[in-house]
Amino acid sequence: MQSYDVIIIGGGVVGSAIARELTRYTLSVGVLEKESDVCTQTSGRNTGMLHAGFLYKPGSLKAACAVEGNAEFDTVAKELDVPFKRTGKLIIGFTEEDRARLLSFIERGKINGVPGMRLIDREEMDRIDPSAGGNFAIFCPSSGILDPFTYTISLAENAVMNGATYHLYTEVTGYERLSDGRHLLHTAGKGDFACRWVINSAGLSSAKISDMLGLPGYVIQPVKGEYFVLDKKAGAFAKIPVYPAPTPKNTFDTHATPTVDGNVLVGPNSFNVEDGEDYSVSQSGMDGLQESGARMFKHMRREYYIRTFAGARPKRIDPKTGEIQDFLIERPDNLPGVINLVGIESPGLTSALPIARRVLALIREKEALEENPSFNPIRRGIRRFHEQDRETQAKMIRENPDYGEIVCRCETITRAEILEAIRNPLGVCTVNGIKVRTRASMGRCQGGYCETRITAMIRELLGKDIGEVELGTPGSRMFTGTVKGGDNK
Ligand SMILES: Cc1cc2nc3c(=O)[nH]c(=O)nc-3n(C[C@H](O)[C@H](O)[C@H](O)COP(=O)(O)OP(=O)(O)OC[C@H]3O[C@@H](n4cnc5c(N)ncnc54)[C@H](O)[C@@H]3O)c2cc1C
């Protein structure tokens, strides 16, 4: 049995932010994650917006955490080497009804502490981004875009650098309280784990884990959102995220958002589902996105579509009224050593570190923590060959010939970058794990050329059998064997 001071169930962006903040102190920290990587669930299936915080009810945790997370992100992105652009955002309107709603959100933004929001006309919109639809808009300067994969990975890596331990492929399946007051977590095939503090950061499964820990009654409604990813050719037109006026339920319909790497995401739509982890997309949903997306982004053309994806927001709802609730961050008095997070939906990416600090504060109210003298907040990512000038590239190739071999032709990703990704500090060794660390296979051909080469490199470096290399989810084998009975080693 392994033992830690604190165990976090769930290694998404929130669990990883908590792990990183806890390593500022001399606590032993373990993260149990059921998947093969840290950003395979909601943290890797979102728009990647750094929200400003004007959408949320004044006084709510969602509002406070979004505004706090937004304000600090320039510093955080530098510390953790996360691609980030403070683009601002347009929230567009077509009708007088939209105008009234937009004005009310400027007021709400003021109350929540969002700086600089103002209504602009079409002429000014054209100066900011002529590709945006709409007749007028709110311009919100503090919104931004970030790479959600790199952000989640960077938090996890920084936590590991500072002493935390990640256990991937480790699903928590049962719980009991030990006679000494500690917690015992049972897992599927990975043994038992004991700890003094247990933190539920299980996203879509947070109500299930609450129940397991002795806190029944929470209800999570998964709300699915589907997206199109558009080629960088479309990205050349998109300067700024373009959102519609919020719906009467204070949510956003389909928006068009440039990514930090130059693609455009069009989506998400939004509908209730039973199984939040079913990430298939529907034809009717994609047809709807085609239409609603074209109202946001004037270059919504089929020739630009390169893939689709879906995610699900874990919305906490009132079981009686069905009303959507605020983030829940609690330390129940009747269950010592338990911290419970439920309903961390949007803006959870923006809010990850503010949420983590609130969790830390709940622990510090109960015990004095000693600072970790060797805590280092700085983490450096993989150096991108294609972002360097010609002279630097030539120098890199001279020093390491692996930079001279292009493995992903669409995104110009070299063998050296793939090898560095395979040696990642979390020990992730799936093809998708390499994809989100390097962008190999994210281009126009979607891995047609490089996926087999990446598989071969994983085998070469880690000595894996051909049937052992997985695409992403546990059990998703790239190959089952060789057709002609060739070398299987
Ligand atoms: C369509 C969509 C768009 C969004 N857009 C934005 C946006 O632009 N900006 C923004 O700020 N937020 C956005 N969000 C919200 C944001 O993505 C989430 O709030 C955030 O990613 C939640 O992180 P998490 O770590 O709580 O959840 P997750 O990433 O889901 O992590 C929870 C982890 O727990 C693991 N787990 C579950 N059960 C167990 C178990 N029994 N044992 C072990 N591990 C377990 C899961 O495998 C998972 O990895 C969006 C969400 C969606 C769905």
The ligand as a Gaussian input file, in Angstrom:
#p B3LYP/6-31G(d) Opt

LIG

0 1
 C      -17.092000      22.355000     -24.488000
 C      -16.355000      23.002000     -23.343000
 C      -15.774000      24.264000     -23.495000
 C      -15.115000      24.870000     -22.434000
 N      -14.455000      26.042000     -22.645000
 C      -13.766000      26.618000     -21.629000
 C      -13.032000      27.805000     -21.849000
 O      -12.914000      28.267000     -22.969000
 N      -12.435000      28.392000     -20.786000
 C      -12.542000      27.896000     -19.523000
 O      -12.028000      28.512000     -18.593000
 N      -13.168000      26.715000     -19.302000
 C      -13.772000      26.071000     -20.320000
 N      -14.407000      24.880000     -20.128000
 C      -14.380000      24.282000     -18.799000
 C      -13.067000      23.588000     -18.489000
 O      -12.616000      22.840000     -19.590000
 C      -13.269000      22.668000     -17.280000
 O      -13.900000      23.382000     -16.245000
 C      -11.967000      22.121000     -16.756000
 O      -11.230000      21.505000     -17.776000
 C      -12.261000      21.132000     -15.641000
 O      -11.053000      20.555000     -15.245000
 P      -11.063000      19.325000     -14.259000
 O       -9.663000      19.039000     -13.930000
 O      -11.997000      19.603000     -13.127000
 O      -11.774000      18.173000     -15.091000
 P      -11.150000      17.008000     -16.033000
 O      -10.218000      17.530000     -17.027000
 O      -12.319000      16.231000     -16.536000
 O      -10.321000      16.171000     -15.012000
 C      -10.918000      15.254000     -14.123000
 C      -10.087000      14.000000     -14.180000
 O      -10.561000      13.074000     -13.210000
 C      -10.326000      11.778000     -13.731000
 N      -11.158000      10.835000     -12.989000
 C      -12.509000      10.756000     -12.994000
 N      -12.912000       9.727000     -12.212000
 C      -11.790000       9.163000     -11.706000
 C      -11.569000       8.057000     -10.833000
 N      -12.567000       7.318000     -10.335000
 N      -10.280000       7.744000     -10.531000
 C       -9.244000       8.450000     -11.038000
 N       -9.414000       9.506000     -11.889000
 C      -10.672000       9.857000     -12.201000
 C      -10.711000      11.927000     -15.201000
 O      -10.160000      10.901000     -16.003000
 C      -10.181000      13.314000     -15.542000
 O       -8.910000      13.281000     -16.149000
 C      -15.047000      24.223000     -21.176000
 C      -15.598000      22.946000     -21.035000
 C      -16.222000      22.335000     -22.123000
 C      -16.739000      20.942000     -21.985000

